[in-house]
Amino acid sequence: MENKFLKYYLAANSGEGFVSHFADNYDFTDGWHAYIIKGGPGTGKSSFMKYVAIKAVDMGYSVELCPCSSDPDSLDGIILKDKKIIVLDGTAPHVVEPKMAGVCEEIINLGEFWDSKKLRKRADEIISVTTQNKKLHKTAAAYISAAGELIYDNFKLSNNFICYKKCENFALKLATQLLPKTKHTPKEWVRFIGGVTPKGVIAFKGTVEDFYKNIVVIGDKYGAAANIIMKKIRETALVRGYEIITLKNPLLPSKITDHILIPELSLAFVREYEYIKWNEKYRRIHARRFYDINVLREHRPRLTFNRRLTRELLLGAIETLSKAKAVHDKLEKYYINAMNFNSLTLFAEKKAEEILL
């Protein structure tokens, strides 16, 4: 399965708190159908989605996988764009509730397959482990929040010494050259390909490099110039009628766009910085040309200090998320021991066929 799928995160442990775009990645006004899975940890939500994904591939459909940022080996969702179907883990922290229940959304309740009596017998232990897990996630969130503040400080500083008009004019020229007009209806999906996880800062570079022929790399460790370029690319693409995938910065999602993908043109605009590096063969735009180097030099000690401390804070967050993952694994075992997986397997097989009809 590993190399056959586009991969995206639909949520991020960000410097602005936990940010979810789960409910934004299907459109009930455009014929989409969502299957929202409810159930506890270890109840088979991810395994069910993997089963549906494999069946879909066997039937010739393209499948997009959405791993969990708290456990990249587990799935939070799958998207079958050809069929306008999305299957989502609708539990906390990315709770999804139906907008048009029964019309374009269906709840899949895996809690039907657990033995509540077994769970109640271990109630004190489950509550204790759950509380411990929440505390660890709270600590990790504090590290990430602090890192986000420092990244934002560098971002604000870089905005002060950018040659804005020069950058904007370049961005407009680039967008005009590469995005011919169409008469299509524009559409935007918002996702992530990078995330802070228990295994480190993991980016799904293959989602771009394996599926897009034309890649434009904007090298910008500060973010201000790349953000201006991405903003103009986004505006132009939507005005000219393209469906785009906007990939936000996982630490400052409301402020920085890292990448924009335009599937129709097999065209990707991507930012390169410390946490995501791209192959040297792609067309490159060096953002340094858009900054006032003399003013930048004056602030270099502060910028460098912020970046160094950000790395340390993210290492602390990653270590804490790893501990939280170990605790979550303990929690899963209580539910696994209470599940009737024989009945669940039969249900999954039948439900997968129903979804893919």
C-alpha positions as CSV (number, residue, x, y, z in Angstrom):
1,M,0.0,0.0,0.0
2,E,2.8,2.4,0.9
3,N,3.8,3.8,-2.5
4,K,0.4,3.7,-4.3
5,F,-1.4,6.5,-2.5
6,L,-1.5,10.2,-2.2
7,K,-1.2,11.1,1.5
8,Y,-2.4,14.1,3.4
9,Y,-3.0,15.0,7.0
10,L,-6.4,16.5,7.6
11,A,-5.5,17.9,11.0
12,A,-2.4,19.3,12.7
13,N,-0.9,19.6,16.2
14,S,-0.1,23.3,15.5
15,G,1.2,26.3,17.3
16,E,-2.4,27.6,17.2
17,G,-3.8,24.6,18.9
18,F,-5.3,21.5,17.3
19,V,-6.6,22.4,13.8
20,S,-8.9,20.1,11.9
21,H,-10.1,20.2,8.3
22,F,-11.9,16.9,8.5
23,A,-15.4,18.3,7.9
24,D,-14.1,20.6,5.1
25,N,-12.9,17.8,2.8
26,Y,-16.3,16.7,1.4
27,D,-19.0,18.8,-0.2
28,F,-22.6,17.7,0.4
29,T,-23.7,20.2,-2.3
30,D,-21.7,18.4,-4.9
31,G,-22.8,14.8,-4.5
32,W,-20.2,13.7,-1.8
33,H,-21.1,11.0,0.7
34,A,-19.3,10.8,4.1
35,Y,-19.0,7.8,6.3
36,I,-18.2,9.0,9.8
37,I,-16.8,6.3,12.1
38,K,-17.4,6.4,15.9
39,G,-15.8,4.2,18.5
40,G,-13.1,4.0,21.1
41,P,-9.3,3.5,20.7
42,G,-8.4,0.0,19.4
43,T,-11.9,-0.7,18.0
44,G,-10.7,-1.1,14.4
45,K,-11.4,2.3,12.9
46,S,-8.1,2.5,11.1
47,S,-8.1,-1.2,10.1
48,F,-11.6,-0.7,8.6
49,M,-10.4,2.2,6.5
50,K,-7.3,0.3,5.3
51,Y,-9.6,-2.6,4.3
52,V,-11.9,-0.3,2.3
53,A,-8.8,1.3,0.7
54,I,-7.4,-2.0,-0.5
55,K,-10.8,-3.1,-1.8
56,A,-11.1,0.2,-3.7
57,V,-7.7,-0.1,-5.3
58,D,-8.6,-3.7,-6.4
59,M,-11.7,-2.2,-8.0
60,G,-9.6,0.3,-9.9
61,Y,-10.3,3.4,-7.9
62,S,-7.7,6.0,-6.8
63,V,-7.5,6.4,-3.1
64,E,-6.0,9.1,-0.9
65,L,-4.9,8.2,2.6
66,C,-5.1,10.5,5.5
67,P,-2.8,9.3,8.3
68,C,-3.1,10.4,11.9
69,S,-0.6,13.1,13.0
70,S,-0.5,11.5,16.5
71,D,0.3,8.1,14.9
72,P,1.4,8.2,11.3
73,D,1.0,4.4,11.0
74,S,-2.7,4.7,11.7
75,L,-5.4,6.2,9.4
76,D,-7.7,9.1,10.2
77,G,-9.5,9.0,6.9
78,I,-9.5,7.9,3.3
79,I,-10.8,9.8,0.3
80,L,-12.1,8.2,-2.9
81,K,-12.3,11.2,-5.2
82,D,-13.6,9.3,-8.2
83,K,-16.7,8.3,-6.2
84,K,-16.9,11.4,-4.1
85,I,-16.7,9.3,-1.0
86,I,-14.8,10.1,2.2
87,V,-14.5,7.8,5.3
88,L,-13.5,9.6,8.5
89,D,-12.6,8.9,12.1
90,G,-15.2,11.2,13.6
91,T,-13.9,10.9,17.2
92,A,-12.0,13.4,19.4
93,P,-9.9,15.4,18.9
94,H,-11.2,15.8,15.3
95,V,-14.9,15.3,16.0
96,V,-17.1,15.3,12.9
97,E,-20.9,15.5,13.2
98,P,-23.2,15.2,10.3
99,K,-24.4,18.3,8.5
100,M,-27.0,16.5,6.4
101,A,-27.5,13.3,8.5
102,G,-28.8,10.4,6.5
103,V,-28.8,12.4,3.3
104,C,-25.1,12.5,2.5
105,E,-23.6,11.3,5.8
106,E,-23.8,8.0,7.6
107,I,-22.6,7.1,11.1
108,I,-20.6,3.8,11.5
109,N,-20.7,2.9,15.1
110,L,-18.0,0.3,16.0
111,G,-19.1,0.5,19.6
112,E,-21.7,-2.1,18.7
113,F,-18.9,-4.7,18.7
114,W,-17.5,-4.1,22.2
115,D,-18.5,-5.8,25.4
116,S,-19.4,-2.9,27.8
117,K,-19.2,-5.2,30.8
118,K,-15.6,-5.9,30.2
119,L,-14.8,-2.2,29.8
120,R,-16.7,-1.3,33.0
121,K,-14.6,-3.8,34.9
122,R,-11.5,-1.9,33.9
123,A,-13.0,1.5,34.3
124,D,-10.6,2.8,36.9
125,E,-7.6,1.7,34.8
126,I,-9.1,3.1,31.6
127,I,-9.8,6.5,33.2
128,S,-6.3,6.6,34.6
129,V,-4.6,5.9,31.3
130,T,-6.9,8.3,29.4
131,T,-6.1,11.0,31.9
132,Q,-2.4,10.4,31.6
133,N,-2.6,10.5,27.8
134,K,-4.5,13.8,27.9
135,K,-1.8,15.3,30.2
136,L,1.0,14.3,27.8
137,H,-0.9,15.8,24.8
138,K,-1.4,19.0,26.8
139,T,2.4,19.2,27.5
140,A,3.2,18.5,23.8
141,A,0.7,21.2,22.8
142,A,2.5,23.7,25.1
143,Y,5.9,22.9,23.4
144,I,4.3,23.3,20.0
145,S,2.6,26.5,21.0
146,A,5.8,28.0,22.1
147,A,7.5,26.9,18.9
148,G,4.7,28.5,16.9
149,E,5.3,31.8,18.7
150,L,8.9,31.8,17.7
151,I,8.2,30.9,14.1
152,Y,5.6,33.7,14.0
153,D,8.1,36.1,15.4
154,N,10.5,35.3,12.6
155,F,7.6,35.5,10.1
156,K,6.6,39.0,11.3
157,L,10.2,40.2,11.3
158,S,10.7,38.9,7.7
159,N,7.6,40.8,6.6
160,N,9.3,44.0,7.8
161,F,12.3,43.7,5.5
162,I,10.6,42.2,2.4
163,C,10.4,44.1,-0.8
164,Y,6.7,43.6,-1.1
165,K,5.9,45.1,-4.5
166,K,8.8,43.3,-6.1
167,C,7.7,40.0,-4.7
168,E,4.0,40.6,-5.6
169,N,4.8,41.6,-9.2
170,F,7.0,38.5,-9.6
171,A,4.2,36.3,-8.1
172,L,1.6,37.8,-10.5
173,K,3.8,37.3,-13.5
174,L,4.5,33.7,-12.5
175,A,0.9,32.9,-11.9
176,T,-0.2,34.5,-15.2
177,Q,2.4,32.5,-17.1
178,L,1.7,29.1,-15.6
179,L,-2.1,29.2,-15.1
180,P,-4.0,29.6,-18.4
181,K,-7.7,30.7,-18.1
182,T,-10.4,28.0,-18.0
183,K,-14.2,28.1,-17.8
184,H,-14.3,25.5,-15.0
185,T,-15.9,26.0,-11.6
186,P,-13.1,26.7,-9.0
187,K,-12.8,24.5,-5.9
188,E,-10.4,24.5,-2.9
189,W,-9.5,21.7,-0.5
190,V,-7.4,22.6,2.6
191,R,-5.0,20.0,4.0
192,F,-1.5,19.4,5.2
193,I,1.4,17.3,4.0
194,G,3.6,18.0,7.0
195,G,3.0,17.4,10.7
196,V,4.6,17.2,14.1
197,T,4.3,13.5,15.1
198,P,5.7,11.0,17.6
199,K,8.2,10.0,15.0
200,G,9.4,13.5,14.2
201,V,8.3,16.2,11.8
202,I,7.1,14.0,8.9
203,A,6.2,15.4,5.5
204,F,4.6,13.3,2.7
205,K,6.9,14.5,-0.1
206,G,5.7,11.7,-2.3
207,T,2.3,13.3,-2.6
208,V,4.0,15.9,-4.7
209,E,7.1,14.3,-6.2
210,D,5.4,11.0,-7.2
211,F,2.2,12.6,-8.7
212,Y,3.1,16.0,-10.1
213,K,5.2,16.5,-13.3
214,N,5.9,20.3,-12.9
215,I,7.2,21.4,-9.5
216,V,8.2,24.9,-8.6
217,V,10.2,25.2,-5.4
218,I,10.3,28.5,-3.4
219,G,13.3,28.4,-1.0
220,D,12.3,30.6,1.9
221,K,13.3,29.8,5.5
222,Y,11.4,32.9,6.8
223,G,8.1,32.4,5.0
224,A,7.1,36.0,4.2
225,A,8.1,36.0,0.5
226,A,6.8,32.4,-0.1
227,N,3.5,33.3,1.5
228,I,3.0,36.3,-0.8
229,I,3.7,34.1,-3.8
230,M,1.4,31.4,-2.6
231,K,-1.3,33.9,-1.9
232,K,-1.1,35.2,-5.5
233,I,-1.0,31.7,-7.0
234,R,-4.1,30.7,-5.0
235,E,-6.0,33.8,-6.0
236,T,-5.2,33.5,-9.7
237,A,-5.9,29.7,-9.8
238,L,-9.3,30.2,-8.3
239,V,-10.2,33.2,-10.5
240,R,-9.1,31.1,-13.5
241,G,-11.3,28.2,-12.6
242,Y,-9.0,25.5,-11.1
243,E,-9.5,23.0,-8.4
244,I,-6.7,23.4,-6.0
245,I,-5.3,21.8,-2.9
246,T,-4.0,24.3,-0.5
247,L,-1.5,22.8,2.0
248,K,-1.1,24.9,5.1
249,N,1.9,25.2,7.4
250,P,1.4,22.7,10.2
251,L,2.6,25.1,12.8
252,L,1.0,28.3,11.7
253,P,-1.9,27.2,9.5
254,S,-4.0,30.4,9.7
255,K,-1.0,32.5,8.7
256,I,1.2,30.6,6.3
257,T,0.5,28.5,3.2
258,D,3.3,26.1,2.5
259,H,2.3,24.6,-0.9
260,I,-0.4,24.7,-3.5
261,L,-1.2,21.8,-5.8
262,I,-3.1,22.1,-9.1
263,P,-4.0,18.5,-10.2
264,E,-5.4,19.5,-13.6
265,L,-2.1,20.9,-14.7
266,S,0.0,18.4,-12.7
267,L,1.6,21.6,-11.3
268,A,2.8,22.1,-7.7
269,F,4.2,25.2,-6.0
270,V,6.1,24.2,-2.9
271,R,8.0,25.9,-0.2
272,E,11.4,24.7,1.0
273,Y,12.6,25.3,4.5
274,E,14.2,23.5,7.4
275,Y,11.5,20.8,7.8
276,I,11.0,20.0,4.1
277,K,13.6,19.7,1.4
278,W,13.0,19.0,-2.3
279,N,15.0,17.4,-5.0
280,E,17.5,19.8,-6.7
281,K,16.2,19.0,-10.2
282,Y,13.1,21.1,-9.9
283,R,12.7,24.7,-10.9
284,R,13.8,26.9,-8.0
285,I,13.0,30.4,-6.9
286,H,15.3,31.8,-4.2
287,A,13.3,34.1,-2.0
288,R,16.4,35.9,-0.8
289,R,16.1,38.3,-3.8
290,F,12.9,39.7,-2.3
291,Y,14.4,40.7,1.1
292,D,16.4,43.8,2.0
293,I,19.6,42.0,3.0
294,N,21.0,44.9,4.9
295,V,18.0,45.1,7.2
296,L,17.9,41.3,7.5
297,R,21.5,41.3,8.7
298,E,20.6,43.5,11.6
299,H,18.0,41.0,12.8
300,R,20.0,37.8,12.1
301,P,21.0,37.1,15.8
302,R,17.3,37.1,16.8
303,L,16.2,35.1,13.8
304,T,18.9,32.5,14.4
305,F,18.1,32.3,18.1
306,N,14.4,31.8,17.4
307,R,15.2,29.0,14.9
308,R,17.5,27.2,17.3
309,L,15.0,27.4,20.2
310,T,12.2,26.3,17.9
311,R,14.2,23.1,17.1
312,E,14.6,22.3,20.8
313,L,10.9,22.9,21.5
314,L,9.8,20.7,18.7
315,L,12.2,17.9,19.9
316,G,10.5,18.2,23.3
317,A,7.1,18.0,21.6
318,I,8.1,14.9,19.6
319,E,9.5,13.2,22.7
320,T,6.3,13.9,24.6
321,L,4.0,12.8,21.7
322,S,6.0,9.5,21.6
323,K,5.3,9.0,25.3
324,A,1.6,9.8,24.6
325,K,1.6,7.2,21.8
326,A,2.9,4.6,24.2
327,V,0.2,5.4,26.7
328,H,-2.4,5.3,23.9
329,D,-1.2,1.9,23.0
330,K,-2.0,0.7,26.5
331,L,-5.4,2.2,26.3
332,E,-6.1,0.4,23.0
333,K,-5.4,-2.9,24.6
334,Y,-8.4,-2.5,27.0
335,Y,-10.7,-2.0,24.0
336,I,-9.1,-4.7,21.9
337,N,-9.7,-7.2,24.7
338,A,-13.3,-6.2,24.8
339,M,-14.0,-6.4,21.1
340,N,-15.8,-9.1,19.1
341,F,-13.5,-8.9,16.0
342,N,-15.2,-11.9,14.3
343,S,-18.4,-10.0,14.1
344,L,-16.6,-6.8,13.2
345,T,-14.7,-8.5,10.4
346,L,-18.0,-9.7,8.9
347,F,-19.5,-6.2,9.2
348,A,-16.4,-4.6,7.6
349,E,-16.6,-6.9,4.6
350,K,-20.2,-6.2,4.0
351,K,-19.9,-2.5,4.7
352,A,-16.9,-2.1,2.4
353,E,-19.0,-3.6,-0.5
354,E,-21.8,-1.3,0.3
355,I,-19.6,1.8,0.3
356,L,-17.9,0.8,-3.0
357,L,-21.0,-0.2,-4.9
